Amino acid sequence: SQQGEEDPQALSIQEGENATMNCSYKTSINNLQWYRQNSGRGLVHLILIRSNEREKHSGRLRVTLDTSKKSSSLLITASRAADTASYFCATLYQAGTALIFGKGTTLSVSS
Amino acid sequence: GAVVSQHPSRVICKSGTSVKIECRSLDFQATTMFWYRQFPKQSLMLMATSNEGSKATYEQGVEKDKFLINHASLTLSTLTVTSAHPEDSSFYICSASPRAGGPGEQFFGPGTRLTVL
C-alpha cells in the first residue's frame, strides 16, 4: 500500500496551545496536501505544498516538507475548540493521478 | 469556487439490493473523477479512478463487478454498489479533477453515508 503514516494518531490539547501533526510518505511526490474533516462530514482543503517547497503558511497553519526524510508536518498555532477535527495528509505521487491519504490525526481541543 | 455534489447524502438499504451514488461537478468539467471509501475512524481509501468515456481503473482489492462505475459525461460519475451487504456500509466520497487543473487538484464531494441492513 502506498498509504502514508501520520502521527500522532490522536492529540488532545487545551485552547491556545499549538498542535503539531506529522506525516510520512513512501515514494517521490509531486505535492502534498493537508485536509481537515469534521466528524462524519466532508473534507476541507487546508493547504498544498509542492515538492520543491520547504515551508508554507496560511493563517494559523504552517506546513513544512522534508523530501529527504519523506515527511511533512502541520502546525496549528493558538488552537481553538473549533479546530477539533481529523486531519489528513494526502500525497500526489509522481507516477500517480489520485491523492493518497495518510491515516490521519484526530485532534481534540478543549476549552 | 469549484463545487462537487453527491446524491444521496444518506441511504439505507436492505442487504442484497443495489444502490447508486451520483457525483457531479457543478461548475467545471472533470476529466477525471475518483471514488474513495472511508470506514468509521479510518482514513479515505482510494477505490477507483475514472476518466470520462473510458473504463474505470480499480485499486487492488476492490471488486469491479461489485462497485460499478460509470463516467458518462464530463460532469457526472456514478458508483453503483451491487448486491450490497452490511460490510459495504461506509462513507463514500467522490472527487473531481478539473480539465484545466493543476497536479493533484481535486475537489471533493460532501460524501454519501451508506448503511446496509
Interface residues (C-beta under 8 A of the other chain):
Chain A: Q3 N30 N31 Q33 G40 R41 G42 L43 H45 L48 F88 A90 L92 T97 A98 L99 I100 F101 G102 K103 G104 T106
Chain B: T32 F34 Y36 K41 Q42 S43 L44 M45 L46 T49 F91 I93 S95 S97 P103 G104 Q106 F108 G109 P110 G111 R113
